[in-house]
Amino acid sequence: MVKAPVGNKLAILSALSRDHFISGQALGEALGISRAAVSKHIKSLQDMGIDIFKVSGKGYRLNHSLPLLDQNKILPIWQALSDSPCRIEVQPIIDSTNSELMRRIQTNVDDLNSGHVLVAEMQQAGRGRRGRQWQSPFGANLYYSYYWHFEEGMQAAMGVSVAVGLAVYDALKALYELDVQLKWPNDIYISEHKLAGVLVELDGQMEGPCHLVIGIGLNVAMPNTAAQYIDQAWTDLSQHIADIDKNQLVVVLTLCLQKRLHMYQKNGLSEMVEQWNELNAFRDQAVSLSTGQRQWRGICEGIDHQGGLILRQDGECKTYYGGELSLRKEG
């Protein structure tokens, strides 16, 4: 079981920089440990997916700066932007932020309030859609889950991922003036490269109250050691933005998500369909839609007011709804 870096490991991580090298001897002298012990700690940090360079005669440095989360920095940012209570919880290492909130729904849901956010520096069993693994190396990206109690039931919640995608768009636009595209049903793209994914999980009744866990995995500074396991074109914020404060990102993302979910609860997707269709990554393009067993081809026309995908096939428009559907561009 991987443990969060503490003690000398944390001190070494704090001393490392992407801008300059630091020798093993200097690290050892600063911490009062041997160079061999420094080397062992470095190896342990690398095993966590932290991209650390070693150059003989120079020492060590980070390939990417690590914009780490800090509960003490999140709170003042939140208080400067919102009058509501801050419900953002930071965990260093967890199996999956979504899994943890789903467990809490089963065991102590009375202790959860709508808007409770769980973020982690690393996931040991991060999950994407359709059972895929989500690469989650330490400190590199944002692993985020939001709990929402939804009175209208699971049936009415089927378009939530559309609202979530727009919330991610809102946050990145507000913070970085970054324009992203949205891929149905729940991916965020920059120039045909995946930046983030959404995983919405539900527990409850079709027509009555239900619980939603909204998971967002957003690539911030993906190390090469983890990138080799990704089977599609991807990007991260560090390739587009110079300075990233992950604490600020968590706060702004949460506020944007709250706003979009309030819109959704009030009027469904009626206020959001037009904007989502403008941001549609596959707008007017030939696509294939598959379940694994079946496949459909057509021109992507966007989404309807329930969040279903509209495909134009042989001059006729047909609508398909989420679940286990996978959308790909043809050619």
Beta strands, then each sheet from edge to edge (+ up, - down):
strand 1: 52-55
strand 2: 59-62
strand 3: 88-94
strand 4: 117-123
strand 5: 142-150
strand 6: 181-183
strand 7: 187-190
strand 8: 193-204
strand 9: 210-218
strand 10: 286-290
strand 11: 295-303
strand 12: 309-313
strand 13: 316-320
strand 14: 326-329
sheet 1: 1+ 2-
sheet 2: 3+ 4+ 5- 9+ 8- 7+ 6-
sheet 3: 13+ 12- 11+ 10- 14+
end
